[in-house]
Amino acid sequence: MRRHLLVSLIIGISSVLLILAGCQRRTSTETKGPSAGKVTTGDRRLAINDQMVHVKFSGEDIYGHLYTPKKHGKQMPVAIVAHGLGGTYQELGGTARHLASRGYMTYAFDFPGGSSGGQSTGVRQTQMSIETEAHDLTAFIKAITARSAAASRRTLLVGGSQGGVVAGLVASRHPKLVDRLTGWP
């Protein structure tokens, strides 16, 4: 009971902080031009692969992008970034590409019903809730970590705004699926 109260308190405080952070000015994540798909770190430019991915389950088609470093081993650690309310996979695309430049197999996806501009299908925006998003994220983690290139069945979750709340909820419910968790404004 005490642990449940502590987890609820942490999720509640995280929710408020992520909502406040989400109200800040948004920056653009440009994906066109000569430097698209590259991350600059100091004086180095690290090349990134970008591949469209569809995960299908329960009548839903979850659309996303897989980012990997162009030079990588057979297996990589997994990171999944979850956007906030009204966002799309592009909202945290810069974060996903940065993680890929650090050796992660990184996925950014659209929550079904998460925004009017998202490309995932199966849930209308008026049907979406934190619970439907938690269900979708859990299914997405299981599908992605089942791939042979995944170095582990546990993943790093990065959530922005409402995506951070959902990531925290999934991490508390399924600790065997999540290695690390971070909120991102």
N, C-alpha and C positions, 0 to 999 in steps of 0.2 A: 504494500500500500504506500509506504514511504517512497519507494523508488518510483512508483507511478506518479506520485505527486511531484517529485523532483523533475522527472522527464516532462510532465505537463507544464511545469513552471518554466523550464528551459525553453521549450517550444514556444510558449506564450511570449516570453521576453524576446526570443529570436524573431518571432513574427512581427512584433512592434518595431524592432530595430530594422528589419528588412523592409517593412512597409515604409518607414521614414526614409531609409536609404533609397528606395525605389522612387520616391518623390523628387529626387534630385534631377538635375538636368541630364538628359540622355545625350550620349555622344554617338556619332555615326561609326559604323563598322564597314568601311569600304571594301568591297570584294572584287572590284574591277580595276584594270590598269596594270602597268608593268610590275608592280610589287605584289599583286594579288597572290595569295597562297604562300607568301614568304613572311617570316617574322624577323625583325632586326633586333639583335642582341649585341650591344656594343658595336663592334665593327663587323660582326658576322651576320650573314643572311642565311637562314636555315630554311631549306625547301620543304614544303608540306604537300602531301597528297590529299585531295579532297574528292570523296566519292559519295554519291547519293545512296541512301539506304532506306528500305521499307521494312518494317516489322509488322506482320499481320497476326492478329489474334482477336477472338471474341467479336468478330464483325467490324473491327477497327483496322485502319491502315495508318500506322504511325510513321510519318515522314521525318527523315533527318539526314544529317551528313556525318560521315566518318572522316576524321582527320588523322593522318599518320605521318611520321617523318619519312621522307623518301628513302633514306637509308636506315633500316631497322632490322632487328633480329627476327627469328621465327615467331617469338612470343613477346608481347608487350604488356605492361600494366594497363588497366582500363580506367578511363575517366568518363563520366557522363555529366553534361551540363544541362540544367533545367531552367528554362526561362520563366519570367514573371507573368502575371496576369496581363493579357492583351499583347504579349510578345510572341516572337517566333524564334526558331533556332538561330537566326542571325543576331539576336540580341546579345548572346554570349559567344558569338562566333570568334571574336578576337581572343577570348579566354581559351576556347577550344583549340584554336590554332597554336596559341602559346604553349599549352600543355603538350600538344603533339610535337612541337619543337624540342620539348624536353624528354621525348621518348615514349609518351603515352599514346595508346590507341584511344582517341577521344571522339565521343559522339555528342552532337548537339541535335535536338529534335524538337518538333512541334507537338505540344500536348493536344490531343483531340479536343476540340471545343475551347481551347485556351485563348484563341483570338480569332477575329474575323479574317485576318490575313494568313492564318496558318494553313499548311497544306495537308495535315493529317485529317482523316475522315472517320466517321462512325459515331461521333457525339456532337450534337449542336452546342453552340456557345451557351444557350439557355439551360442546357442539361449538365454542363460541366460544374464540378465542385472540387474542393480539396481532396475529398475521398475518391472521386473518379480519377483525378490526377495521380494520387498515391497508387491506385490500382494499376494505372498505365505505366508509371515509372517502375514499379516492381516487376511487371511483365517485361518491360524493356530491358531492365538489368539482367534478368534471367536469360533472355534471348541473346543479348550481346555477349555476356560472359560465357555462354556455351560455345562460342566460336573458337576454333582451334588456335587462333592467334592471341587469344586472351591468356595472359600469364597466370591469372588467378581467377577464382570464382567470386572474388570480392573486389569491390570497386571504390574509386574515389568519386564522391558525389559533390558537385558544385552547383548551388542553387542561387538564382537571382530573385530577389523580392519574394513573390508567392512561390516560386520554384524552390527557394530556400526553405520555406515552411514545409512544402511537400517533401523535399529531400530529408529534412529532419524527422518528419513523421515516418517515412519509409525506413530510415536508419534505426529509429527506435523500435519499430515493429519487426524488422528483419536484420538484426545485427550480424548475422552470418553472411549477408550479401554485401555489406558495406565495410570497407576498411577505414576510410576517412571521410569526413564531411566538412564542408565549408560553405558559408553564405557569402554571396557576392552581390554588392549593390547594383 
